[in-house]
Amino acid sequence: MALSKSNSLTRRYKKLEKYHAEIMKPAKSGKARQCVHSCVAFKKYVKTFRQICLVENEDAKFMYSP
């Protein structure tokens, strides 16, 4: 069971990196406006980060509970 969690966690970290790269891309036009894709990527970034925190907290509870 721990192996599947760490595998899942690895995949989520990869997703987080992908969304971060999408957010940090410069705007295609000369104007300094935010792209719709970066807005969507930001929402997915927050969701993925929250999922990572939940998994790591569950692992911590399992490892350090009496």
C-alpha positions as CSV (number, residue, x, y, z in Angstrom):
1,M,0.0,0.0,0.0
2,A,2.8,2.4,0.8
3,L,4.3,1.8,-2.6
4,S,1.2,2.9,-4.5
5,K,1.0,6.0,-2.4
6,S,4.6,7.0,-3.2
7,N,4.0,6.2,-6.9
8,S,0.9,8.3,-6.8
9,L,2.8,11.1,-5.0
10,T,5.5,11.0,-7.7
11,R,3.0,11.3,-10.4
12,R,1.4,14.3,-8.6
13,Y,4.7,16.0,-8.2
14,K,5.2,15.6,-12.0
15,K,1.8,17.2,-12.6
16,L,2.7,20.0,-10.3
17,E,5.9,20.7,-12.3
18,K,3.9,20.7,-15.5
19,Y,1.3,23.1,-14.2
20,H,4.1,25.4,-12.8
21,A,5.7,25.5,-16.2
22,E,2.4,26.4,-17.8
23,I,1.8,29.2,-15.3
24,M,5.3,30.6,-15.8
25,K,5.2,30.8,-19.6
26,P,5.4,34.3,-20.9
27,A,2.4,35.8,-22.6
28,K,2.2,35.1,-26.4
29,S,1.1,38.7,-27.2
30,G,3.0,41.8,-26.4
31,K,0.4,42.9,-23.9
32,A,0.9,41.9,-20.3
33,R,-2.4,40.1,-19.9
34,Q,-2.9,36.7,-18.3
35,C,-3.7,33.8,-20.6
36,V,-6.7,31.6,-20.0
37,H,-4.5,28.5,-20.0
38,S,-2.4,29.9,-17.1
39,C,-5.6,30.6,-15.1
40,V,-6.7,27.0,-15.6
41,A,-3.2,25.7,-14.8
42,F,-3.2,27.7,-11.6
43,K,-6.5,26.2,-10.5
44,K,-5.2,22.7,-11.2
45,Y,-1.9,23.6,-9.5
46,V,-3.7,24.5,-6.3
47,K,-5.8,21.3,-6.5
48,T,-2.8,19.1,-7.1
49,F,-0.8,20.8,-4.3
50,R,-3.7,20.2,-1.9
51,Q,-3.8,16.5,-2.9
52,I,-0.1,16.2,-2.3
53,C,-0.5,17.7,1.2
54,L,-3.3,15.3,2.0
55,V,-1.2,12.2,1.0
56,E,1.8,13.4,2.9
57,N,-0.2,14.1,6.0
58,E,-1.7,10.6,5.8
59,D,1.8,9.1,5.5
60,A,2.9,11.2,8.5
61,K,0.0,10.0,10.6
62,F,0.7,6.4,9.6
63,M,4.4,6.6,10.3
64,Y,4.4,8.7,13.5
65,S,1.2,7.5,15.2
66,P,1.6,5.6,18.5
